[in-house]
Amino acid sequence: MIQKRANSRHLDFFIRIRRAFNTCLLPIEPQTPSVSTNESDHTTLCLSLLDRLIRRGLLSSAQQVIQRIIMQCLSVPDAMSAVNFVTSRGMKLDSCSYGALVRVLVNSGELQVAKALYDESINSGGSDLDPALLNSMVVCYCKLGELEEAKSHFDRITAMNYVAYKGTCDELLRGFCAQDRVLEAFDYFMGINEAGILLDFKSCYMLVDGLCVKGYLDEAHHVFDIMRHRRVPCTFYLWKSLVYSFCKRARIEEAELLSTEMESEGLFVDKKIYTTLINGYCKNKKMKMAMRLFLRMLKTGCQPDRYTYNTLIHGFVNLGLLDKGWVLHNQMVESGIKPDAVTYLIMIRKFCKEQKVDCAVMLLDNMRNNGIAPTVHCYTALIAALYKENRLTEVDDLYYKMLDNGVVPDHVLFFTLMKMYPKGHELKLAYIILQAVAKVGCGFDRSFLPASDTSNFTTDSELEIEQLLGEIVQSNSYLANVAFSIYIIALCGAGKTEGALLCMDKMFSHGCQPLLSTYNSLIKCLFQEGLVEGVSSLYNLMQERGIVPNLATYLIMVNEHCRRGDLASAFGILDEMDERGLKPSVAIYDSIIGCLSREKRIFEAEDTFKSMLEAGVDPDEVIYVTMINAYSKNGRAIQACQLFHKMVEHGIQPSSHAYTAIINGLVKKNMTAKGCRYLDRMLEDGFVPNNVLYTSLINQFLKKGELKFAFRLVNLMESCQIEHDLITYITLVSGICRSIACMTGKWHVTHKNADRSREVLLQLLQQKSLVPRENHLRISSKSLEEIKFIALKFMEEIIGTRFMPNLYLYNGMISGLCWAHRMQDAYGHLELMQRDGVLPNHVTFTILIDGHIRCGEIDLAIGLFNKMNSHGCIPDRIVYNTLIRGLCKAGRLLDALSLSHTMHKRGFFPSKASYENLFSCLCASQLCVHAWRICEEMLARGFIPCQYNLNMFLCLLSEEDKVHEAQVVHDMLLCKRSTVGGDVLKRVKFIDKVARSLLIELYHKQRQQVLVS
C-alpha cells in the first residue's frame, strides 16, 4: 500500500505538469505564481518582464528569463507555477529551460517525476539536448540506480565535447561503487581526472575503499596517488584502510612503505597498524623484518600491547625458535604486560606438536599458578596430544579436571574427542558432552540415563538429547549455539544427514545461529552422500545469514570436489577465494595437485605447484611429497629427483615419506641403481626401512612381473620383523591376481645390470634385518597353475589373519578370482564376506561387473549394475566407465551412449579412455551424428582424440561429404592446441597435417560436384 501511494503521488504530480504543458494557446489572463512576501516585488517584476517579452515575440530572451526564474525557485511548486505562467501564454520551453526544471525536480528528490517528464516531453522530441539537462539526468539515473542509462547520458555529454559537472561525476562514481562496479568506476575516474575535474573526498574515498575490498590494490593505490597529487585531503582512516588492505593481500613491504609515507605526512602510526604489519611479516616467516618494525615501534614511542607481543611470540614459535619466544615473553612481563591465555596457548600447542607433552602439561600448571585460567583450547590441544601418545588415563583425568575448573566444553573439543572414539559412538559422546555443558555452563545436572545405559543409544535417547537442548536454550543463548552445533556435528558424523538438517531448522526456530564449524560439517556430510545441489543451497544460506566461509570451508569443498574428480569446480573455488581476497592454504593446493596426479594430468599439476609458489604460499614437506609422488607415478623420475633437492635447499628435512616416494619412482622407471643411492642416504639420515617402503617396492616388482624378487622382499620384511599391515596384504593380493591375468606363458627377463641393482637394494635393506628365517613362500617354476596355487594358498592365509573380515581384502580376493575367470568362486567369496558382516561397496560391484564383461556376460553385468542402488551402493565414475567399456565391447553402442548421458545427470563425465572407446566404436559403426557429438564433448572436456580415431572420423565425414563438420573439428583442434603442451602439442600438430589433407580432399570432391551440377 505504501508503494501504491508513492506511485500515485508521482502520477498526480506528472498529470498536473502535463495539463500545464498542454494548455490552449489562446491568450488568457496572466496567472501570478505563489511567492513569499519578501520576494513578491522581484518576482512580479520578473513575470511582468517575461510577459512583455512574450507579447513582443522576443521568445529567445523570454527563454533566458524563465530559465533564470526556474533556477532561483526554492521549491517544486514555485517552479511549476512559473512554468504554468509561460505555457499559458503559448510559449514552449526549450531544452535549457527543461534542464533547469529537471534540475529542480532532481534536487527536490522528485526523481520519478523528473524521469517521466524527461521521457515524455523532452527525450521523445529527438532534438539536441542541453548539456545541463543531460547532467541533471545523469544524477537522476544514478540516484534511481539505473547506471546503464546514467552511463549512456554521461557518454553523450563527452561526445558533445562538453565537460560534465563536478557533482555529476561524483554521483556517477558513487553509483558505481554502491553497486560494486569498482573497475568501471576506476575507468571513469581516470577519464574525469584527465578532464581536469577535481572530485570531492567522499567519492574518492568510496572508490579507494571499494577497490581495496575487491582486491584491486594497484588501482586503489593509483587513485590514492592522484588524490595526493591534486591535494585532496587524505585522512588517517584512508591511509589506515590502504595499509590494512595491502597486509590482507600479503603485500607487506608495500604496506610498510605506505606507513612510512604516512608518517612523513605528519600522521601518527598507531600500535594497531604496527601490529598488523608485524603480523604480516610473521605469517610470511620474515621474523627479522617483524623485529625491525617492533624496534621502530618502540623508538617512535608507540607502546606495544599484549596482542603485539603474542603476534611476535607466535611467529618465532612457529619457526621452532622457542628460546626467542621466551625472551619476548620475559620482555613482556618486564614491561608490565601480563601474559594471557593466548600467550600460553601458543607455547602449549608448539610443545604438543613437537611431542613434548610433559612440557605442555607443566606450562598448563604454570598458568594456574600465575592466576591465568586455562581456556578450553588449551585443554583441547593437550587432550589430543595425550591421546596420540596413548596416555588414555591422563586424557580422562585432564578432561574431568577441566570440568572441575569450570571450563565449558565446546564444539572443537567435541570434534577432537569424536576422532578418538570408535565409529558409531558419536551420539553417545555428544550426550556426555552436552550433559557437561549443561552442568558446568548452565548450572543444572540432567543425567537422564545411567552411565551403563548410554552404551545402547536409541531413538528415545535422541529425544532426551533434544529435551536437554531445549533446557540449555532457555538458560544460555550463547551455549545454546555451541550445544546445537555439537549435536549437529555428531549427527553428521553418524551419517544422519536428514536429522542434522532438521536439527538446524529447530536451531533457527529457537533464534540460534549455527557456528561456522557446524556449516562445515554439514557441507562435508552432504558431499559424502552425493548431494551436491544441497551443498550449494546450504552454502548460499550460510552467506545470506552473514557467515563468511573460512579456509576450512574451502578446504572441505576442494577435497570433496577432488574426491569426485570434479577439478573444474575445485579450480572454481580457487577463483572465488581470489575474488574474496583469501590466499588458499597449502593443504588446498595439495588436494588439487593430488587429484591432478591421479588423473594423470601432470603438466597441470606442475603448473598448479608453480602458481602456488607465485601466490606466495610456502610449500611444506607434505606438498613436496605429493608433487614428488605425482612425478614418480607419472614416470618423471628425473623431475622428482630435482624437486627433492629443491626441497632440501629450502631447508625442509626430507621424511621417510619423501624418500619412499623418490625411491618408488626410480624403481618404477628401472633406475634401481639410483634408487639405491637415495636408500643409502635415507639410512644415513637415521630412517629405518618401514612397512610403507617395503610395500611400495613389493608393489613395483609385482607390477613388473618379477614375482621371485617380490617374494624375496616379503621374506626380508618378515626377517626384519616388520609386520604386514592391511595395505601390504591388499598389495600382495592384487599383485598376485594381476599376475594371473597377465600370464601369457612368458616370464619376465631382466638384464644383468638390473640383477646387480636389485641385489644392492636387498643388501641395503638387510642392514637392518635380523637372522633370516626360512621363506614361507617360494616360486620355483614359471607356470600359470603355480601362480594360481600360490594365490589361493595366500588367500587362505589371509583369511586367518587379524585383518579379516576386511572389505578391501575381500575385494582383492574377488578381483583375483574374476581375473582367473572363476566367477562362481568369486560369488562364493561374496557370500562369505556378507556372512562375516561385511557389506559390499561400489568397488565390489565394479570388480564383479568387470569380471562378467571379461567373460562376455554383458547382460549379467547390466543386471548387477541395476542392483547396486538396492544394496545401498551409489555407482561412481569408475563403475560407469567400466560398464561403458563393456557395452562398447558387446556392440551395444546406443546403450553406452544412454549410460554416458545418465552419467552427466549424476554429475560425472566419462574418462578419456571411455570417450576414446565410444568414439572409436561409433566411427567403426558409421554412426556419424553420434560420433560428432562425442567428439564435441571430448574437446569441451579438454580431451584430444587419438590420431587413429580422429583420422577414422575425418574419413567418415569425407565419405558422407560433411565439409562443415570436418572444418569445425579442425578449427576446434587448432583452438585446443594453444591450451596443451609437451607431447600432446606435438601430437596435435601431426593431427593437423592429417586433418588438412583430408579436408583438402573433401573440398576438391565437393567442388567437383558443384562443377558437375
N, C-alpha and C positions, 0 to 999 in steps of 0.2 A: 504493500500500500504506500509505503514511503516513496518507493521508486516511481509509482504512478503519479503521485502528487508532484514530484520533481519534474517529470516529463511534461505534465500538463502545464506547469508554470512556464517552462521553456516554450511550449507550443503557443500558449496565450500571448506571451510576450512577442513571439515571432509574428503571430497574426496581427497584432497591433502595428508592428513595423510594416508588414505587407499592406495593410489598409492605408497607412500613411503614404506609402510609396505609390499606390495605385489610385490616389485621389484624382478627381477630374481636373483638367487643365483650365477650366473656366475661371475667371477672376472672382475671388470671394473676399470677404473681409479678412484683414490680417488677424492672425492669432498670436497673441503675445505669450511667450513661454513663461513658465513659473520660475521666478528668480528670487533671491533674498533681497531684503530692503537695501542693504549696503551696496549691492551691485546693480540695482534696478536702473539707475540712471545710465551707467555704462552699457548695460545690456540693451536698454531702449534705444540708445544712440546707434549701437551696432546693428540692431534689427532694422532701424529706420534707414541706415546706410544701405543695408542689404536689399531692402525693399526698393529703394530708389535705383540701385544698380540693375536689379531685375527688370524694372519698368523701362529703363533706358536701353535694355538689351545688352548691357555690359556683363555678359554671363561669365567670362573669364575672371574678371575682378570679383564678381559675386562668389564664384567658387573658392577663391582665396579667402574671402571674408568668412564664409560658412565653415571652411576648414579650420580657421583660427578659433571661431566660436566653439566648435565641437571640441577642439583640443583643450580649451580652457574650462570646459564643463567639468564639474566635480562629481557628477553622478550620471547614471544612465538616463533617468527621466529628463534631466536638463538637456542632454544631448539629443534625445528623441524629440523633445519639444522644438529644438532648433531645426531638426531635420523636417519635422512636420511643417514648420513655418515656410521653408523654401519649396518643398514639394507641393504645398497647397497653392503656390504661385506658378506651378507648371515647370519648375526647373529641376532637372535630373542631376543627381550627384555624380561627379566624376570620380575617377579611380583614387585620387588623392584624398578627396573628402570621405569616400568609403573607407579608406585606410585609417583616417582619423577616427571614424565611428567604430570600426572593428577594434582599434586600439583601446578605446574607452570601454568597450564590452569585455575585452580580454582582461584589462586591468581591474575591472569590477568583478571578475570571476564568472561572467556570463559566457562560458566557453561554448556550450552547445548552441546558444543563440548566435554567437559570432560565427560559428561554423555553418549554421543553417543560412544565415544572411549571406555569407561568402559563396556558398554553393548555389543558392537560388538566384541571387541578384547580381553577383559580381563575376564569379568564375565562369558561369554559363554564357556570359556575353562574348567570350572569345577574344576580347580586346587586350592590348598590352596592359599589364598590371603595374601599379606603382610599387617601387621597392619598399616603401614604408609599409604598404599593405601586406606585402609578402613577409616582411619581418614580423608583423603582428600575427600572421597566420602560422609562421614557424613556432612562435611562442605558444599560440593556441594549441596546435597539434602536439607539441611536447607535453603540455600540461594535461592533455587528454590521453597521453600515452601512445599516440599514433605516430611512431617515429618514422615510418616509411614515408608518410605524407610530409612530415617535417623535413626529412632529408630532401625530398623532391623539391619543395619550395625553397629550401636553402640553396640547392644547386641552381635553381632558376635565378636567384639573386646574383650568384657569382657568374652565371652565364651572361648576365646583362652588364658585366664589368662593374658591378657595384660591390661595395664592402658592407657586409651585414653589420647591424648594430651590435655593440658590445653585449647588451642584455640578451639579444637573440642568440649569440654564440654561447653565452653562459648557460642559457636554458637548454640549448641543444646538447651540450656536453653533459649536463646534469641528467637529461633524459636518457642518454646512452648509458651512463653509469648506473642509473636506477634500474635498468634492465640488464645489467651485467654485460653489456656490449662494449667492453672497455677498449678493445682493439680498434673498433670503429671510432670510438671517442678519441683515441690517440691519433688516428689518421686526420680527423677533422681539426684536432688541436694543432697539429703541425701546420696545416693549411691556414688556420686562423692566425697562428703566430707569424707565419711568413707574410701575412697581410698587414702585420703591424698592430694587431688588436691586442690589448693587454687585458686578459681575463682577470676576474676577481679571485681572491684567495679561496673562497669556498669551492668554486668549480675546479680549480687546480688540485685542491686537497682531495676532493672526491675522486678525481681521475687517478692521482698517485695512489690513493688507498685502494681503489678498485683494481688497478694493475698489479699491486703488491699481492692482493688476495688471490688473484688468478695466476700468480707466478710469473708475470711478465716484468721481471725486475729491471732489465736493461731499459725497457721503455719508461718505467716509472722513474728510474734514475735520470733519464734524458729530460723528462718533464720537469723534474726537480731542479736540474741544472739550468734549464731555461727560466724557471721561476727566479732562481738566484741571480741570473744574469740580468733579468729585467726588473730586479729589485722588488719582486713580490714578496711580502713578509713571510718567512718560513718559521713557523712556531716550533717550540720544543717538542710538541706532540707529533708533528710531521717528521721531524728528524728521528724521533724515537720509533715511529712506525716503520720507517725505512730500515733502520738498524735491525729491528726485530724480524722484518721480512727477509733480509739477507741472511740472518742467522738461521731462520727456519728452513731456508733452502740450502743450508750448509755452505754458504759463501761467506765464511767468517772473516777472511782477510779484507774483503771489500766492506764488510760491516764495520770492522775496526777502523778502516780508513775514513768512513763516514763519521764515526765517533770523534776521530781526530779533527776533522774539518768542523765538526760541531763545536768542539772546544775553541777552535780558532775564531769562531763567530761570537765567542763570549758566552756560550751556553754551557751550563754545568752538566757533566755526565754523571748521572746518579748511580748508586750501587746496583740498581736493577739492571741497567744497561751493561755495566761491567760484568755482573754475574751471568747475564745472558751470553756475552761474548766468551767468557771463561768456559761456560758450559759447552759452547760450540766447539772450542778448541779441545776440550776434554773428550767429547764424542768422537772427534777426528784423531784422537790419540796424540795430539800435539801438546804435550804437557809443558814443554819449555815455553811455548807461546802463552799458554794459560798462566804459568807462573810469572812471566814477564808482565802480563796485564795485571795480575794480582799486586805485584810490587808497584806498578804505576798507579794503581788504585790507592794504595797506602800513601804514596808520595804526594798525591793530589789532595790528601786529607779526607778522602771518602772511606768511611769505616765499613769493612765487610761485616756481614751478618752471618747467622748460623747457616743459612742456605748457601752462601758463598763458600764457606769452609767445607760443607758437606759435598758440594759440587767438586771441589778440588780433591777431597779425600776419595770420592768415588772414582775420579779419573785415575789417580795413582793406584788404587786398589785393583781396578780393572786390568791395569798393566802388570799386576803382580808385584808392585813396589809398595809392600805393606809398611816398610820402615818409614818411607816418606809420608805415608798416610798418617802414621802415628806421630810424626813430627808436627804435622799440621794440626792434629788433634790436641797435642800439648800446647801449641801456639794459641789455639782457640781458647783453651782453658785459661792460659795466662792473660789473654786479653779480656777476660771477664765474661766470655760467652760460654754458657753451659752446654755441653753436648746433649742432643736429644735422642729419641728412639731411632730416628733415621740414621744418625751417625753410627750407632752401634749395629743397626741392621746391615749397613754396608759391610762392616767388618765380619759380622756373623755369616752373611751369605758367601763372602770370599773364603772364609775358613771351611765352610761346608763344601764349597766347590772344589777346594784343594784336599778334601777328605781329612781335614784336621778338626774333626767333630769335637774332640775334647777341648780344644782351644775355644771353639764356638760356645760350648757349654759354660766354660769359665767366664767368657765375656758376658753371657746372659746373667750369671750370678753377680758379676761386677756391676751390671746395670741396676739390679735391685739394691745393691749396697750403696750405690750413689743416688738412690732415690728416684731413679728413672724407671717407670713402669714399662716392661716389655710389651710390644704390640702383638697382635695375632700373627702378623707377618714374620716376626722373629721366631715364634714358636713353629710356624709352618715350615720355615727353612730348616730348622733343627730336626723336626719330626721326619721330614723327607730324607735328610742325611743319615739319621739313625737307622731308618728303615733300610737304606741301601747297604748299610753295614750289618744288617740282620740283628740289630740290637732291639728286639721287639719289646722286651720288658721295659727298657728305658723309654721307648715310644709311648707305652701306656702311662708310665709314671709322669712323663712330661706333659701329656695331654691332660691328666687329672690335676696336675699342679697348675696348669694354665687356667682351668676352670675354678680352682680354689682361689686363684689370684684375681678372679672377677673378669677375666678376659673372655669375651663372647666369640665363639667360633664363627667364621664367615664362609662364604662360598668357595674361596680359594683353598682354605684348609680342607673343606669337604672334598673338593676335586682331588687334592693331594691324597687324602685318605682313601678315596674311591679307587685310585690306581693300585693301592696296596691290597685291597680286599679282593677275594675271588669273584669272578664274573657271576652275576645272578644275585649278589647281596647288596645291590645299590640302594634299594628302597629300605632295607633293614638299617643300613648305615645312615640314610637320610633321617629315619625316625629317631635314631640315637642322637644325632647332631641337633635335630630340631628340639628334642627334649632339653638338651644343654642350652640352646638359645633361649628357650622359654624360662628355664630356671635361673640362668646367670643374667640374661639381658632383661627379662620381664619380671622376674621375682616370683614366679609360681612354678610349682612342680606338678606335672601331669604325667605320671607313669601309668598310662592306660593299660599297658601289657607288662606282665612279669618278664624279667630278662630271659627266662627259659623259653618263653613263647615267641620271642622275636625271631627265632630261627625259622619258624614257619610263617612266612609273611603272606597274608591272604588279602582278599578284596576288603574284608572288614577292617584290616589293619590300615589300608589306604584311606578308608573313610575316617578312621581315627586320626590319621595324619592331617586330613583336611579340617577336622574339628580343631586340632591343635593350631593349625594355621589361622583359623578364624579367631582364636583367642589371642594369638600374637598380634594380629591386625588391630584388634581393639586396644591392645596395650601399648604398642610402639610402632608407629608408621614406618620408621627407618628400618627397624629389624624385620618388619613385615616384608619389605623388598628383598632383604637377604634370605629370609626363610622361604619365600616363594621361589627364589632363584635356586636355592639348594634343592628343593623338591623337583623343580623342572629339570635341572641337571641330572638328578637321579633317574627320572622317568626317561630322559634321553639315553642315559647310559644303559637302562634296562630294555631299550628298544621300543618303548611305549610312546611313540611319536604323537598319536592321537590324544592320549592322556595329557601329554606335555602341552599341546596346543590348547586343550580345554582348560588346563590349569592357568595358562597365560590369560585366557578370556576372563576367568574368575579374578585374576590379579588386577586386570583393568577395571573390572566391576567394583573392586574394593578401592579404586583410586591409587593403586600402587604402580610404580614404574619398574619394569624389568631392567636388571642390570645388563651391561654390555656382554658380560660373560654368559648370561642366560641366552641372549640372542645368538651368540657364537655357538653354544651347544645345540640349539635348535637348528641352526643353519647346517651344522655338521650332520645332525641326525637326519634331516630331510634329504641332504645329498646322498647319504648312505642308503636311503630307501629309494633313490632314483627320482625323487620328487623335485625336479629342477625348477619347475614353474612355481612350486610352493616356496622355494628358496628366494626366487625373485620377488614374490609378493611380500615375504617376511622382511627382506632387505629394504624394500621400499617403505614398509610400515615402520621399520626401525628408524629410518631417516626422517619420516614425517613426524615422529614423536620426539625428534630432537636428539637422538642418539647417533653420534658420529662413529662410523666404523674405525677400528684401530688396526695396527699391523697384524694382531692375532686374527681378526676377522678376515682380512685379506689373505693371510696365510692359509686359513681353513679353506677358503674358496678356491685358491690356486691349487692347493693339494688335491681337493676333490675333483676339480676340472682335469687336472693332470692324471689322476687315477682313472678317470673315464676316457682319457685320451683326447679330451677337448682342448687342444692347445690354443685354438683361436680365442676361446673365452678366457683362458689363462692370460694371454697377452692383452686381452681387453681389460682385465683387472689392472695390469701394469699401466695401461694408458689412463685409466680412471685415477689411479694413485698419483700419476704425474699431474693430472689436472687439479687434484686437491693439494698439491704441493708436498706429498708424502714420498719419502725415499724408501723404496722396497728394501726389506731386510735381506740379509744374505741367505736366510732359510727359504724365502720366496724364490730367489734366483736358483737355489739348489734344487727345489722341487721342479721347476721348469726345465732346467738342464738335464735332470734325471729322466724326465719324461721324453725329452727330445732324443736322449741317448737310447731309450727303449724303442723309440720309433725309428731308429737308425738315421736320424736327421742330424748327423754330427756337425755339418757345416753351420747349421742354425744354432746348435748348442755352443759351438765355438764363438759365434757372433754374440750370443747372449752373455757369455762369460766376459767378452771384451766390453760389451755395453755396461755390464755391472761395474767393471773397473773404471770406465769413463764417467759413470754416475757418482764415483767417489765412495762406493761401498767396499769396505775392506774384506777381502776373502778370508775365510777361516780354513782350518785343516779339513773340515767336513766337505766343503765345496771343492777344495782341491782334489780330495779323494774321489768325489763324484765325477769331476772332469777327467781325472786320470782313468777312472773306470770306463768313462764314455769313450776315450781314445782307445783303451785296451780292447774293449768289447767290439769296437768297430774296426779293428785291425790296424790301428795307427799307433803302434808301439813306440816309434821314434818320438812322435809328438808327446806321448805320455811321459817319456823319459825327460824331455825338455821341460815340461811343466813341473815334473817332480823337482828338478834342480832349481827352477824359479821359486818354488815353494820354500826350499831350503834357504835360498838367497834372501827371501823376505823375512827370515828369522822364524819360520814356523817349523818346529821339530817334527819330522815325519813319524807317524804312529805305525803300529803293526798293520793297520788297515791300508795305509798308503803303500807300504812295502808289499803287502799281499796283492794289491791292485796292479802294481807295476810288474811284479814277477809273473802274475797270471797273464797279463797282456803280452809279455815277451815270450812266454812258453806257447801261447796261442799262435804267435807268428813264427814258431820254430826257431826262436832266438834264445834257446835254453841256456847257452853259454853265458850270454849277457845277463840272463835272469839269475844265474848262479852268483854273479858279481854283486847283484843287489841283495841276494840272500846272505852272502858273506858280510856285507855292510850292515845288514839288519841284525845279524848275530853279534857283530862288534858293538852295535848300539845297545846291546843288552836285551833284545827281544828274543823270546823263545818261540820257535815254530808252534803254532797253536792249531786248534781244530779247523779254524777258518782257512788257514793257509793250506793245510793238508787236503781239505775238501775241495778247494779250488783247483789244486794240482791234479787230484784224482779225476775231477770233472773234465779237465782239459785232455788228459790222456785217454779217458774213456771216449771222448768225442773223436779223438784221432784214431780210435780203434786199437789202441795199444793196451789191451786188457791185462797182459802179463805184467807190464810195468805198473799199471794202475793198482793191481793187487799186491805188488811189492810195496807200494806206498801204504796200502791198507795195513799190511803186516807190520811195516815200520811204525806206523801210527800206534798200533797196539803195543808194540815193544816199548814205545816211549810212554806207555800208559796214558795216552790221550784218548779219552772216552769218545766214542761215536755219539754225536748228537742227532737230532731229528733231521737236520739238513744233510748230514753225511749219509744217513740211510736213504733219504729221498734221492740224493745224487747217485748212489750206488744202484738203487733200483731202476731209476730212469736210464742210467748209463748202460746197464746190462740189457735192459729191454730195447734200447736203441740199437745195441749191437746185434740183437736178434733180428731186428727189422732190416738192418743194413748188411747183414751177412750175405755175401754172394759167392762164397767159395774162395775168395781171395783174402789172404791175410796181409795185414799191414807190414810193409817192408820199410826198414829205416836204414839210414846211412851210418857209416862208422863214426863220423863226427857227432851225429846225433846220439849214438850209443855212448860215446865218451861223455858228452854233456850230461846225459841222464845219470851216468854213474857218479859224476862230480856232484850233481844235485843230491843224490842219495847219501853220499859221504858227508856233505854239509849238514843234511838233516839228521844223520846218525850221530853227529857230535853231541846231541842232547839225549841220545837213546840209551836205554839200559841194555842188559844182555838179551840178544834177540831170542824170541821164542819161536817154536816151530810154526810154520804157516798153517793157518786154518783153511785157506782157500788157495788152491794152486790150479794153474791151467797148463796141462801138458800137451794136449792135442789142439787142433785148429778147426774142429768140425762144428757145424751149427748145432748138432744134437748135444754136444758137450756144453755149449754156451747155454742152451735151454735148460739142461740139467742143473748147471750152476745157478741159473736164475731162480729156478723153482726151489732149489735147496736153500738159497739165500733168503727167499721169501718165507720159507718155513722158519728159518732162524729169526727173522724179523718179528714174526707173529708172537714169539715167546719173549720179546724184549719189553721193557717198561714203557716204551713209546706207544705200544698198541693198547687199545684201539686208537688209531690216528687217521684222520681223514686224508692227509697228504700221502701217507704211506699206502693206504688202501688205493688211492688214485694211481700211485706209481705202479702198484702190482696189477691193477686192472688195465693200465696202459700197456704193460708188458705183454699181458695175455692177448690184448687186442692186436698188438703188433705181430704176435705169433699166430694170428687168425684163430685163436681159441676163444671164440665169443661165448660159448656155453660156460667155460670155466670163469670167464670174466663176470658173467652174471651170477655165478656161484659165489664169487668174492663179494659181489654187490649185496647179495642176501646175507652173507656172513657179517658184512660191515653193518647192515641195518640191525641184525640181531644183537650186535655189540653196542647198539645205541648211537651209532654214528650215522647221521643223515647225509645223503649225497648232496653235493653242491653243483653249481653250474659247470665246474671243471670236470666232475664225474660224468655228467651228461655229455659234455663236449668230447671226452675220450671215447665213450660208447658210440656216439653219433659218428665220430671219425672211423671207429672200428667197423661199423656197418658199411660206411662208404667204401672203405678199402676192400670189403668183402663183396661189393657190388649190390648191397641190400639197401637201396635208397629209400624204399617205402618204409622199412623199419626205422631208418634214421629220421624220417619225417615224423613218424608216429612218436618216437622218443622225444623229438623236439616239442611236439604238441603237448606232451605230458609234463613238461618242465614246470609250467605255472601251477599245476595241481599239486606238485611236490614242494611248492614254495620257493622255486628257483626262477629268478628272472633272467632270461637269456641276455648275455653280454655280447660285446662286439665280436669276440673270438668264436662264439657259438654260431652267430650269423655268418661270419666269413667261412667257417668250416662247412656249413650246410650249403652255402652258395657254391663252394668248390665241388661239393658232391652232386648238386643239381646240374651244374655245368658238365661234370664228368658223365652223368647219366643222360645228357642231351635234353634236359627239361629246362630250356632257356627262359621261357616265359615265366615259369615258376621261380627261377632265380632272380629275374627282374622284379617280380612281385615282392620277393623277400627283401630285395635291396630297398624298395620303397617303404616296406614295413620298418626297416632299419632307420630310415630317415625320420619316420614318425616317432620312433623311440629315442631320438636324439643321437643316433650313431651313424657312422658312414663306413662303407666298405673300405678295406685296406687296399693298398696299391696292388697287391697280388690278386685280390678278388676282382678289382676293376680290370686288370690285365686278362684274367681268366674269362670274365664275361665278354670283354671287348673282342678277344680272340675268337671265342665260340660264336658270337653274333656275326662277326665278319665271315667266318667259315660257313655259316648257315645262310649268308647273304641277306641277313635282316638289317638292311642299311639304315632304316629310320631309328631302330633301337640302338644300333652301334653308334650312330651320330650323337644320340642323347648321352650315352655312356662316355663318349669322348669329351663332350662338353663338360660333364660332371668331373671327369678326371682333371682336366685343365683348370677348372674352377677350384678344385681342391689342392692344386699345386703338384699334381702327378703328371708326368710326361710319359705317354705310351712308348713302349719299347719299339725299336726300329722295325722289327718283323711285323708286329701288329699294325703299326702306322702305315707301312707300305701296303699291307694287305687291304687296309681300309681305303687308302687312296686309289688302289686298283679297282676296288668295288665301286667307288664313286665314279671312276673313269668309265667303267663298263656301263653304268647307268646314266652317264652324261650329266652328272650333277656338278657343274662347274662352280656354282655359287658356294655350295657346301665345302668343296675342296679348297676354295680360296679362303673361306672363313677359318678352316682348320690351319691352313698355312699361316694366316695372319695371327691367330692365337698363339701358335708356336713361336713366332717371331717376338710376340709380346712377352711370352714366358721366358724367353732366352735371357732377357735383361735381369730376371729375378733369381736365376740359379747360377751356380758356379762349378768350377772344377771339372770333374769327369762328365757331369751331366751337361755342362755347357758344350763340351766337345761333341757329345752325342747329338745334341740339338742341332749343332752346325752341320753334322753329317746328315741328319734327317732332312734339314732344309734343302740340301742338294738333291736328295731322292725325291722330295716333295716337289721341288721346282721342275724336275724333269717330267714327272707325271702330270703336273699342271700344264706344262707346255704342250705335252702330247694331247691332253684333253682339250686345250684351246684350239689346237690345229684341227682336231676332229670336229669340234663344234663349228669352226669357221668353214670347213669343207661342206658341212651340212647346210649352212646358210647359203653358200655359193650355189650348191646344187638346187636348193629350193628357189 
